[in-house]
Amino acid sequence: MNEQIAHYERKLQFEIDAADLMHLLGAGHRLVVVDARKPEAFLQEHIPGAINLPHRAMSETTTAQLPRDVLYVTYCDGIGCNASTKGALNLARSGFQVKELLGGLDWFKRDGYTTEGVSGTAPDKVACAC
């Protein structure tokens, strides 16, 4: 197989964009959207239907009740935050199938998708929400 094709196929195994996420959700695919940021950030704003599981709190104990037969999609604030990467790594180490949302919450909103939360906007004075 062409090396370039293999590279892009492999990359798509681990990343997803907002449009593809919303397509899968709309089509009824079994997946769980995981906000890997701190609870305070999640309460302020998050993707509808997401669960909050901060990457720092992920462990065998905190993930024990999660189903193993679904796709998990992790996200955080966006390109300046790596909580989604850390969360994806933690979940993958625990045996879950996981993809990371490209651009996080920032790109999700830029693509025109709505969010839920107390304020509907990211808090102004949170250092790193991860």
MARLUM-801867 format. One record per residue: x, z, y of N, C-alpha, C in turn. Coordinates in nm, 3 decimals, m for minus. Layout:
# residues N
<tinu n_east="X" n_up="Z" n_north="Y" ca_east="X" ca_up="Z" ca_north="Y" c_east="X" c_up="Z" c_north="Y"/>
...
# end
This chain:
# residues 130
<tinu n_east="0.084" n_up="0.000" n_north="m0.118" ca_east="0.000" ca_up="0.000" ca_north="0.000" c_east="0.088" c_up="0.000" c_north="0.124"/>
<tinu n_east="0.043" n_up="m0.066" n_north="0.223" ca_east="0.113" ca_up="m0.072" ca_north="0.350" c_east="0.133" c_up="0.070" c_north="0.406"/>
<tinu n_east="0.255" n_up="0.102" n_north="0.445" ca_east="0.287" ca_up="0.236" ca_north="0.496" c_east="0.203" c_up="0.275" c_north="0.617"/>
<tinu n_east="0.178" n_up="0.180" n_north="0.704" ca_east="0.100" ca_up="0.208" ca_north="0.824" c_east="m0.045" c_up="0.243" c_north="0.787"/>
<tinu n_east="m0.104" n_up="0.167" n_north="0.696" ca_east="m0.241" ca_up="0.195" ca_north="0.652" c_east="m0.247" c_up="0.333" c_north="0.587"/>
<tinu n_east="m0.152" n_up="0.364" n_north="0.504" ca_east="m0.148" ca_up="0.494" ca_north="0.438" c_east="m0.141" c_up="0.607" c_north="0.539"/>
<tinu n_east="m0.062" n_up="0.589" n_north="0.644" ca_east="m0.050" ca_up="0.690" ca_north="0.749" c_east="m0.186" c_up="0.719" c_north="0.812"/>
<tinu n_east="m0.258" n_up="0.615" n_north="0.852" ca_east="m0.386" ca_up="0.634" ca_north="0.921" c_east="m0.494" c_up="0.687" c_north="0.826"/>
<tinu n_east="m0.491" n_up="0.643" n_north="0.703" ca_east="m0.587" ca_up="0.698" ca_north="0.607" c_east="m0.564" c_up="0.847" c_north="0.585"/>
<tinu n_east="m0.437" n_up="0.885" n_north="0.575" ca_east="m0.405" ca_up="1.027" ca_north="0.556" c_east="m0.444" c_up="1.109" c_north="0.678"/>
<tinu n_east="m0.417" n_up="1.056" n_north="0.797" ca_east="m0.452" ca_up="1.126" ca_north="0.920" c_east="m0.602" c_up="1.153" c_north="0.928"/>
<tinu n_east="m0.683" n_up="1.056" n_north="0.891" ca_east="m0.828" ca_up="1.073" ca_north="0.897" c_east="m0.882" c_up="1.172" c_north="0.794"/>
<tinu n_east="m0.802" n_up="1.207" n_north="0.695" ca_east="m0.843" ca_up="1.309" ca_north="0.598" c_east="m0.847" c_up="1.447" c_north="0.661"/>
<tinu n_east="m0.777" n_up="1.466" n_north="0.772" ca_east="m0.759" ca_up="1.600" ca_north="0.829" c_east="m0.812" c_up="1.616" c_north="0.970"/>
<tinu n_east="m0.858" n_up="1.508" n_north="1.032" ca_east="m0.908" ca_up="1.512" ca_north="1.169" c_east="m1.045" c_up="1.446" c_north="1.177"/>
<tinu n_east="m1.123" n_up="1.491" n_north="1.275" ca_east="m1.255" ca_up="1.433" ca_north="1.298" c_east="m1.281" c_up="1.437" c_north="1.447"/>
<tinu n_east="m1.354" n_up="1.339" n_north="1.499" ca_east="m1.389" ca_up="1.343" ca_north="1.641" c_east="m1.535" c_up="1.387" c_north="1.655"/>
<tinu n_east="m1.577" n_up="1.411" n_north="1.778" ca_east="m1.711" ca_up="1.464" ca_north="1.804" c_east="m1.820" c_up="1.370" c_north="1.755"/>
<tinu n_east="m1.803" n_up="1.241" n_north="1.776" ca_east="m1.905" ca_up="1.144" ca_north="1.733" c_east="m1.922" c_up="1.146" c_north="1.581"/>
<tinu n_east="m1.810" n_up="1.149" n_north="1.510" ca_east="m1.820" ca_up="1.152" ca_north="1.363" c_east="m1.878" c_up="1.285" c_north="1.315"/>
<tinu n_east="m1.843" n_up="1.395" n_north="1.381" ca_east="m1.900" ca_up="1.526" ca_north="1.346" c_east="m2.052" c_up="1.523" c_north="1.363"/>
<tinu n_east="m2.098" n_up="1.475" n_north="1.477" ca_east="m2.241" ca_up="1.472" ca_north="1.503" c_east="m2.313" c_up="1.375" c_north="1.409"/>
<tinu n_east="m2.247" n_up="1.265" n_north="1.373" ca_east="m2.305" ca_up="1.172" ca_north="1.275" c_east="m2.325" c_up="1.242" c_north="1.141"/>
<tinu n_east="m2.222" n_up="1.313" n_north="1.094" ca_east="m2.232" ca_up="1.383" ca_north="0.966" c_east="m2.341" c_up="1.490" c_north="0.969"/>
<tinu n_east="m2.347" n_up="1.565" n_north="1.080" ca_east="m2.450" ca_up="1.668" ca_north="1.092" c_east="m2.589" c_up="1.605" c_north="1.091"/>
<tinu n_east="m2.605" n_up="1.497" n_north="1.165" ca_east="m2.734" ca_up="1.429" ca_north="1.172" c_east="m2.776" c_up="1.367" c_north="1.040"/>
<tinu n_east="m2.678" n_up="1.330" n_north="0.960" ca_east="m2.706" ca_up="1.268" ca_north="0.829" c_east="m2.726" c_up="1.373" c_north="0.720"/>
<tinu n_east="m2.716" n_up="1.499" n_north="0.758" ca_east="m2.742" ca_up="1.606" ca_north="0.661" c_east="m2.627" c_up="1.642" c_north="0.570"/>
<tinu n_east="m2.506" n_up="1.600" n_north="0.605" ca_east="m2.390" ca_up="1.637" ca_north="0.523" c_east="m2.369" c_up="1.787" c_north="0.527"/>
<tinu n_east="m2.323" n_up="1.839" n_north="0.416" ca_east="m2.298" ca_up="1.983" ca_north="0.409" c_east="m2.163" c_up="2.013" c_north="0.473"/>
<tinu n_east="m2.170" n_up="2.075" n_north="0.589" ca_east="m2.047" ca_up="2.117" ca_north="0.655" c_east="m2.074" c_up="2.238" c_north="0.742"/>
<tinu n_east="m1.969" n_up="2.310" n_north="0.770" ca_east="m1.976" ca_up="2.429" ca_north="0.854" c_east="m1.879" c_up="2.410" c_north="0.969"/>
<tinu n_east="m1.930" n_up="2.423" n_north="1.091" ca_east="m1.847" ca_up="2.412" ca_north="1.210" c_east="m1.798" c_up="2.552" c_north="1.244"/>
<tinu n_east="m1.666" n_up="2.567" n_north="1.255" ca_east="m1.604" ca_up="2.698" ca_north="1.276" c_east="m1.534" c_up="2.703" c_north="1.411"/>
<tinu n_east="m1.581" n_up="2.790" n_north="1.496" ca_east="m1.515" ca_up="2.819" ca_north="1.623" c_east="m1.407" c_up="2.921" c_north="1.593"/>
<tinu n_east="m1.283" n_up="2.882" n_north="1.607" ca_east="m1.170" ca_up="2.967" ca_north="1.569" c_east="m1.117" c_up="3.052" c_north="1.685"/>
<tinu n_east="m1.192" n_up="3.056" n_north="1.796" ca_east="m1.151" ca_up="3.133" ca_north="1.913" c_east="m1.199" c_up="3.278" c_north="1.905"/>
<tinu n_east="m1.163" n_up="3.355" n_north="2.006" ca_east="m1.206" ca_up="3.494" ca_north="2.017" c_east="m1.358" c_up="3.501" c_north="2.032"/>
<tinu n_east="m1.420" n_up="3.611" n_north="1.988" ca_east="m1.565" ca_up="3.627" ca_north="2.000" c_east="m1.616" c_up="3.613" c_north="2.144"/>
<tinu n_east="m1.539" n_up="3.660" n_north="2.241" ca_east="m1.582" ca_up="3.653" ca_north="2.381" c_east="m1.600" c_up="3.507" c_north="2.425"/>
<tinu n_east="m1.509" n_up="3.422" n_north="2.385" ca_east="m1.517" ca_up="3.280" ca_north="2.419" c_east="m1.636" c_up="3.216" c_north="2.349"/>
<tinu n_east="m1.657" n_up="3.251" n_north="2.223" ca_east="m1.770" ca_up="3.197" ca_north="2.146" c_east="m1.902" c_up="3.233" c_north="2.213"/>
<tinu n_east="m1.916" n_up="3.358" n_north="2.257" ca_east="m2.039" ca_up="3.401" ca_north="2.322" c_east="m2.066" c_up="3.325" c_north="2.451"/>
<tinu n_east="m1.960" n_up="3.291" n_north="2.523" ca_east="m1.976" ca_up="3.216" ca_north="2.647" c_east="m2.025" c_up="3.074" c_north="2.622"/>
<tinu n_east="m1.964" n_up="3.008" n_north="2.523" ca_east="m1.999" ca_up="2.868" ca_north="2.497" c_east="m1.946" c_up="2.827" c_north="2.361"/>
<tinu n_east="m2.029" n_up="2.755" n_north="2.287" ca_east="m1.987" ca_up="2.705" ca_north="2.156" c_east="m2.072" c_up="2.585" c_north="2.115"/>
<tinu n_east="m2.026" n_up="2.517" n_north="2.013" ca_east="m2.099" ca_up="2.404" ca_north="1.957" c_east="m2.223" c_up="2.459" c_north="1.884"/>
<tinu n_east="m2.340" n_up="2.400" n_north="1.908" ca_east="m2.462" ca_up="2.449" ca_north="1.841" c_east="m2.446" c_up="2.454" c_north="1.689"/>
<tinu n_east="m2.487" n_up="2.568" n_north="1.633" ca_east="m2.480" ca_up="2.586" ca_north="1.489" c_east="m2.346" c_up="2.634" c_north="1.436"/>
<tinu n_east="m2.247" n_up="2.643" n_north="1.524" ca_east="m2.113" ca_up="2.688" ca_north="1.480" c_east="m2.117" c_up="2.836" c_north="1.446"/>
<tinu n_east="m2.025" n_up="2.874" n_north="1.357" ca_east="m2.002" ca_up="3.016" ca_north="1.331" c_east="m1.872" c_up="3.054" c_north="1.401"/>
<tinu n_east="m1.859" n_up="3.180" n_north="1.434" ca_east="m1.736" ca_up="3.227" ca_north="1.496" c_east="m1.653" c_up="3.301" c_north="1.393"/>
<tinu n_east="m1.537" n_up="3.246" n_north="1.365" ca_east="m1.441" ca_up="3.310" ca_north="1.274" c_east="m1.303" c_up="3.291" c_north="1.336"/>
<tinu n_east="m1.264" n_up="3.386" n_north="1.421" ca_east="m1.135" ca_up="3.373" ca_north="1.490" c_east="m1.020" c_up="3.358" c_north="1.390"/>
<tinu n_east="m0.929" n_up="3.269" n_north="1.422" ca_east="m0.819" ca_up="3.240" ca_north="1.329" c_east="m0.739" c_up="3.365" c_north="1.296"/>
<tinu n_east="m0.725" n_up="3.457" n_north="1.390" ca_east="m0.648" ca_up="3.580" ca_north="1.365" c_east="m0.719" c_up="3.674" c_north="1.267"/>
<tinu n_east="m0.849" n_up="3.656" n_north="1.249" ca_east="m0.926" ca_up="3.742" ca_north="1.159" c_east="m0.949" c_up="3.678" c_north="1.023"/>
<tinu n_east="m0.903" n_up="3.555" n_north="1.004" ca_east="m0.926" ca_up="3.487" ca_north="0.876" c_east="m0.838" c_up="3.548" c_north="0.767"/>
<tinu n_east="m0.903" n_up="3.580" n_north="0.656" ca_east="m0.833" ca_up="3.636" ca_north="0.541" c_east="m0.917" c_up="3.611" c_north="0.417"/>
<tinu n_east="m0.867" n_up="3.646" n_north="0.304" ca_east="m0.944" ca_up="3.633" ca_north="0.181" c_east="m1.072" c_up="3.715" c_north="0.191"/>
<tinu n_east="m1.065" n_up="3.830" n_north="0.255" ca_east="m1.181" ca_up="3.917" ca_north="0.270" c_east="m1.286" c_up="3.857" c_north="0.364"/>
<tinu n_east="m1.243" n_up="3.809" n_north="0.481" ca_east="m1.339" ca_up="3.759" ca_north="0.579" c_east="m1.396" c_up="3.623" c_north="0.542"/>
<tinu n_east="m1.335" n_up="3.553" n_north="0.448" ca_east="m1.387" ca_up="3.423" ca_north="0.406" c_east="m1.449" c_up="3.428" c_north="0.266"/>
<tinu n_east="m1.452" n_up="3.545" n_north="0.205" ca_east="m1.499" ca_up="3.558" ca_north="0.066" c_east="m1.643" c_up="3.511" c_north="0.048"/>
<tinu n_east="m1.728" n_up="3.531" n_north="0.147" ca_east="m1.870" ca_up="3.495" ca_north="0.134" c_east="m1.900" c_up="3.350" c_north="0.173"/>
<tinu n_east="m1.800" n_up="3.278" n_north="0.220" ca_east="m1.822" ca_up="3.140" ca_north="0.262" c_east="m1.829" c_up="3.047" c_north="0.142"/>
<tinu n_east="m1.922" n_up="2.951" n_north="0.144" ca_east="m1.931" ca_up="2.857" ca_north="0.032" c_east="m1.805" c_up="2.771" c_north="0.023"/>
<tinu n_east="m1.768" n_up="2.737" n_north="m0.097" ca_east="m1.646" ca_up="2.659" ca_north="m0.120" c_east="m1.673" c_up="2.510" c_north="m0.137"/>
<tinu n_east="m1.799" n_up="2.471" n_north="m0.141" ca_east="m1.831" ca_up="2.332" ca_north="m0.173" c_east="m1.878" c_up="2.253" c_north="m0.050"/>
<tinu n_east="m1.833" n_up="2.294" n_north="0.066" ca_east="m1.868" ca_up="2.223" ca_north="0.189" c_east="m1.741" c_up="2.192" c_north="0.268"/>
<tinu n_east="m1.755" n_up="2.102" n_north="0.363" ca_east="m1.645" ca_up="2.071" ca_north="0.454" c_east="m1.651" c_up="2.166" c_north="0.572"/>
<tinu n_east="m1.538" n_up="2.221" n_north="0.611" ca_east="m1.528" ca_up="2.305" ca_north="0.730" c_east="m1.460" c_up="2.224" c_north="0.840"/>
<tinu n_east="m1.514" n_up="2.233" n_north="0.961" ca_east="m1.456" ca_up="2.168" ca_north="1.077" c_east="m1.423" c_up="2.276" c_north="1.178"/>
<tinu n_east="m1.295" n_up="2.293" n_north="1.206" ca_east="m1.252" ca_up="2.396" ca_north="1.301" c_east="m1.234" c_up="2.335" c_north="1.440"/>
<tinu n_east="m1.260" n_up="2.419" n_north="1.540" ca_east="m1.235" ca_up="2.377" ca_north="1.678" c_east="m1.196" c_up="2.497" c_north="1.763"/>
<tinu n_east="m1.141" n_up="2.466" n_north="1.881" ca_east="m1.107" ca_up="2.567" ca_north="1.982" c_east="m1.136" c_up="2.506" c_north="2.118"/>
<tinu n_east="m1.067" n_up="2.551" n_north="2.222" ca_east="m1.094" ca_up="2.500" ca_north="2.357" c_east="m1.061" c_up="2.352" c_north="2.370"/>
<tinu n_east="m0.949" n_up="2.310" n_north="2.320" ca_east="m0.907" ca_up="2.172" ca_north="2.334" c_east="m0.759" c_up="2.157" c_north="2.314"/>
<tinu n_east="m0.701" n_up="2.055" n_north="2.377" ca_east="m0.562" ca_up="2.021" ca_north="2.347" c_east="m0.462" c_up="2.126" c_north="2.393"/>
<tinu n_east="m0.500" n_up="2.216" n_north="2.483" ca_east="m0.408" ca_up="2.321" ca_north="2.527" c_east="m0.416" c_up="2.446" c_north="2.443"/>
<tinu n_east="m0.492" n_up="2.443" n_north="2.337" ca_east="m0.514" ca_up="2.559" ca_north="2.250" c_east="m0.489" c_up="2.515" c_north="2.106"/>
<tinu n_east="m0.430" n_up="2.602" n_north="2.026" ca_east="m0.407" ca_up="2.564" ca_north="1.887" c_east="m0.479" c_up="2.655" c_north="1.787"/>
<tinu n_east="m0.584" n_up="2.723" n_north="1.832" ca_east="m0.661" ca_up="2.808" ca_north="1.742" c_east="m0.725" c_up="2.726" c_north="1.631"/>
<tinu n_east="m0.768" n_up="2.604" n_north="1.662" ca_east="m0.829" ca_up="2.521" ca_north="1.558" c_east="m0.728" c_up="2.482" c_north="1.451"/>
<tinu n_east="m0.605" n_up="2.455" n_north="1.492" ca_east="m0.500" ca_up="2.422" ca_north="1.396" c_east="m0.468" c_up="2.542" c_north="1.308"/>
<tinu n_east="m0.455" n_up="2.659" n_north="1.371" ca_east="m0.427" ca_up="2.782" ca_north="1.295" c_east="m0.543" c_up="2.815" c_north="1.202"/>
<tinu n_east="m0.665" n_up="2.796" n_north="1.250" ca_east="m0.782" ca_up="2.820" ca_north="1.166" c_east="m0.789" c_up="2.724" c_north="1.049"/>
<tinu n_east="m0.762" n_up="2.597" n_north="1.076" ca_east="m0.763" ca_up="2.498" ca_north="0.967" c_east="m0.658" c_up="2.532" c_north="0.863"/>
<tinu n_east="m0.540" n_up="2.571" n_north="0.909" ca_east="m0.433" ca_up="2.608" ca_north="0.817" c_east="m0.474" c_up="2.729" c_north="0.733"/>
<tinu n_east="m0.530" n_up="2.831" n_north="0.797" ca_east="m0.573" ca_up="2.951" ca_north="0.724" c_east="m0.679" c_up="2.919" c_north="0.620"/>
<tinu n_east="m0.777" n_up="2.837" n_north="0.658" ca_east="m0.881" ca_up="2.800" ca_north="0.563" c_east="m0.826" c_up="2.715" c_north="0.449"/>
<tinu n_east="m0.739" n_up="2.620" n_north="0.481" ca_east="m0.679" ca_up="2.537" ca_north="0.376" c_east="m0.597" c_up="2.622" c_north="0.280"/>
<tinu n_east="m0.524" n_up="2.718" n_north="0.332" ca_east="m0.446" ca_up="2.808" ca_north="0.245" c_east="m0.536" c_up="2.889" c_north="0.152"/>
<tinu n_east="m0.660" n_up="2.911" n_north="0.195" ca_east="m0.755" ca_up="2.987" ca_north="0.114" c_east="m0.837" c_up="2.896" c_north="0.022"/>
<tinu n_east="m0.805" n_up="2.768" n_north="0.020" ca_east="m0.868" ca_up="2.677" ca_north="m0.074" c_east="m0.989" c_up="2.602" c_north="m0.023"/>
<tinu n_east="m1.014" n_up="2.605" n_north="0.107" ca_east="m1.128" ca_up="2.534" ca_north="0.164" c_east="m1.088" c_up="2.391" c_north="0.203"/>
<tinu n_east="m1.186" n_up="2.299" n_north="0.198" ca_east="m1.165" ca_up="2.164" ca_north="0.250" c_east="m1.195" c_up="2.173" c_north="0.399"/>
<tinu n_east="m1.100" n_up="2.128" n_north="0.481" ca_east="m1.114" ca_up="2.148" ca_north="0.626" c_east="m1.060" c_up="2.030" c_north="0.705"/>
<tinu n_east="m1.126" n_up="2.005" n_north="0.818" ca_east="m1.079" ca_up="1.907" ca_north="0.916" c_east="m1.076" c_up="1.976" c_north="1.051"/>
<tinu n_east="m0.993" n_up="1.924" n_north="1.140" ca_east="m0.982" ca_up="1.977" ca_north="1.275" c_east="m1.051" c_up="1.883" c_north="1.372"/>
<tinu n_east="m1.132" n_up="1.939" n_north="1.463" ca_east="m1.201" ca_up="1.859" ca_north="1.563" c_east="m1.105" c_up="1.819" c_north="1.673"/>
<tinu n_east="m1.086" n_up="1.689" n_north="1.689" ca_east="m0.996" ca_up="1.638" ca_north="1.793" c_east="m1.049" c_up="1.675" c_north="1.932"/>
<tinu n_east="m0.963" n_up="1.731" n_north="2.016" ca_east="m1.000" ca_up="1.763" ca_north="2.153" c_east="m1.084" c_up="1.887" c_north="2.170"/>
<tinu n_east="m1.125" n_up="1.949" n_north="2.062" ca_east="m1.199" ca_up="2.073" ca_north="2.068" c_east="m1.326" c_up="2.067" c_north="2.151"/>
<tinu n_east="m1.361" n_up="2.182" n_north="2.204" ca_east="m1.483" ca_up="2.195" ca_north="2.284" c_east="m1.479" c_up="2.106" c_north="2.408"/>
<tinu n_east="m1.362" n_up="2.092" n_north="2.467" ca_east="m1.347" ca_up="2.010" ca_north="2.587" c_east="m1.391" c_up="1.865" c_north="2.561"/>
<tinu n_east="m1.335" n_up="1.802" n_north="2.459" ca_east="m1.369" ca_up="1.663" ca_north="2.432" c_east="m1.511" c_up="1.650" c_north="2.378"/>
<tinu n_east="m1.559" n_up="1.752" n_north="2.307" ca_east="m1.696" ca_up="1.753" ca_north="2.259" c_east="m1.791" c_up="1.739" c_north="2.378"/>
<tinu n_east="m1.767" n_up="1.816" n_north="2.483" ca_east="m1.851" ca_up="1.810" ca_north="2.604" c_east="m1.829" c_up="1.679" c_north="2.680"/>
<tinu n_east="m1.705" n_up="1.632" n_north="2.687" ca_east="m1.677" ca_up="1.506" ca_north="2.756" c_east="m1.749" c_up="1.388" c_north="2.691"/>
<tinu n_east="m1.773" n_up="1.401" n_north="2.560" ca_east="m1.846" ca_up="1.296" ca_north="2.489" c_east="m1.997" c_up="1.308" c_north="2.509"/>
<tinu n_east="m2.040" n_up="1.408" n_north="2.588" ca_east="m2.180" ca_up="1.420" ca_north="2.625" c_east="m2.265" c_up="1.508" c_north="2.536"/>
<tinu n_east="m2.203" n_up="1.582" n_north="2.447" ca_east="m2.280" ca_up="1.669" ca_north="2.358" c_east="m2.302" c_up="1.805" c_north="2.425"/>
<tinu n_east="m2.417" n_up="1.864" n_north="2.397" ca_east="m2.453" ca_up="1.991" ca_north="2.458" c_east="m2.392" c_up="2.107" c_north="2.382"/>
<tinu n_east="m2.381" n_up="2.220" n_north="2.451" ca_east="m2.327" ca_up="2.341" ca_north="2.392" c_east="m2.427" c_up="2.454" c_north="2.410"/>
<tinu n_east="m2.403" n_up="2.564" n_north="2.342" ca_east="m2.484" ca_up="2.684" ca_north="2.353" c_east="m2.397" c_up="2.796" c_north="2.405"/>
<tinu n_east="m2.460" n_up="2.902" n_north="2.451" ca_east="m2.386" ca_up="3.020" ca_north="2.492" c_east="m2.445" c_up="3.084" c_north="2.615"/>
<tinu n_east="m2.389" n_up="3.196" n_north="2.654" ca_east="m2.437" ca_up="3.273" ca_north="2.767" c_east="m2.434" c_up="3.193" c_north="2.896"/>
<tinu n_east="m2.322" n_up="3.132" n_north="2.924" ca_east="m2.308" ca_up="3.063" ca_north="3.052" c_east="m2.319" c_up="2.911" c_north="3.041"/>
<tinu n_east="m2.298" n_up="2.857" n_north="2.926" ca_east="m2.300" ca_up="2.713" ca_north="2.911" c_east="m2.174" c_up="2.645" c_north="2.961"/>
<tinu n_east="m2.083" n_up="2.722" n_north="3.018" ca_east="m1.954" ca_up="2.670" ca_north="3.061" c_east="m1.847" c_up="2.767" c_north="3.017"/>
<tinu n_east="m1.726" n_up="2.718" n_north="3.005" ca_east="m1.615" ca_up="2.804" ca_north="2.965" c_east="m1.588" c_up="2.907" c_north="3.074"/>
<tinu n_east="m1.554" n_up="3.030" n_north="3.036" ca_east="m1.525" ca_up="3.133" ca_north="3.136" c_east="m1.404" c_up="3.092" c_north="3.220"/>
<tinu n_east="m1.410" n_up="3.126" n_north="3.348" ca_east="m1.304" ca_up="3.087" ca_north="3.442" c_east="m1.173" c_up="3.160" c_north="3.419"/>
<tinu n_east="m1.178" n_up="3.286" n_north="3.378" ca_east="m1.057" ca_up="3.367" ca_north="3.379" c_east="m1.021" c_up="3.420" c_north="3.241"/>
<tinu n_east="m1.023" n_up="3.334" n_north="3.143" ca_east="m0.977" ca_up="3.371" ca_north="3.010" c_east="m0.842" c_up="3.304" c_north="2.992"/>
<tinu n_east="m0.738" n_up="3.382" n_north="2.966" ca_east="m0.604" ca_up="3.327" ca_north="2.953" c_east="m0.605" c_up="3.220" c_north="2.845"/>
<tinu n_east="m0.600" n_up="3.258" n_north="2.724" ca_east="m0.616" ca_up="3.166" ca_north="2.613" c_east="m0.728" c_up="3.221" c_north="2.528"/>
<tinu n_east="m0.828" n_up="3.144" n_north="2.510" ca_east="m0.945" ca_up="3.190" ca_north="2.437" c_east="m0.922" c_up="3.196" c_north="2.286"/>
<tinu n_east="m0.800" n_up="3.161" n_north="2.244" ca_east="m0.773" ca_up="3.163" ca_north="2.101" c_east="m0.719" c_up="3.298" c_north="2.059"/>
# end
